Amino acid sequence: MVADHGWAGAAAEAGIETLALADCNDPALFVAEAEGKPVVTVPLDDNVPPHLYDPLSDLVTDWS
C-alpha cells in the first residue's frame, strides 16, 4: 500500500506493508518504522514546491 501519514499509520498498525509518505516534522511513522512495523517511511517536506517531487512521484507511480 502507498499512503499518506494518516492512512499509513492505520495500515502499519494493522500489519499491512506500507510505503508511507510523511512530513519530516511528524515523527510517528519514523518511530513505527524503527519499532519494526511493516512501513517504509519516505520523508517529505510540505513547504517544498510540488514540482521538486516529480522524480519521487514517477518512482511511486512505476512501483505501484
C-alpha positions in Angstrom: 0.0 0.0 0.0 1.1 3.6 -0.6 -0.4 6.1 1.8 0.0 9.4 3.4 0.7 9.6 7.1 -2.8 9.1 8.5 -3.7 6.1 6.4 -0.2 4.7 6.6 -0.3 4.7 10.4 -3.5 2.7 10.5 -2.3 0.3 7.8 1.1 -0.3 9.6 -0.7 -0.9 12.9 -2.9 -3.5 11.1 0.2 -5.3 9.8 -0.2 -4.2 6.2 3.1 -3.5 4.4 3.1 0.2 3.6 5.1 2.8 1.8 4.4 5.9 3.8 4.8 9.5 2.7 5.4 11.5 5.8 6.1 15.1 6.6 9.6 15.2 8.2 8.3 17.0 11.3 5.7 14.3 12.1 7.7 11.6 13.8 5.1 8.9 14.4 5.8 6.9 11.2 9.5 7.1 11.6 9.2 5.8 15.1 6.8 3.0 13.9 9.4 2.0 11.2 12.2 2.0 13.9 10.0 -0.2 16.1 9.7 -2.8 13.3 6.2 -2.0 12.0 5.7 -3.0 8.3 6.3 0.5 7.0 8.9 2.2 4.9 8.8 5.9 5.5 9.7 8.5 2.8 10.5 11.9 4.4 8.9 14.8 2.7 8.6 18.5 3.5 5.2 20.2 2.8 7.0 23.5 2.4 8.8 22.3 -0.8 7.4 23.3 -4.2 5.5 20.3 -5.5 7.3 20.1 -8.8 10.5 19.2 -6.9 8.9 15.9 -6.0 8.3 14.9 -9.7 11.1 12.2 -9.6 9.6 10.7 -6.4 6.1 10.8 -8.0 7.4 9.0 -11.1 9.1 6.3 -9.0 6.0 5.7 -6.8 3.8 5.5 -9.9 6.1 2.9 -11.5 6.2 1.0 -8.2 2.5 0.7 -7.6 
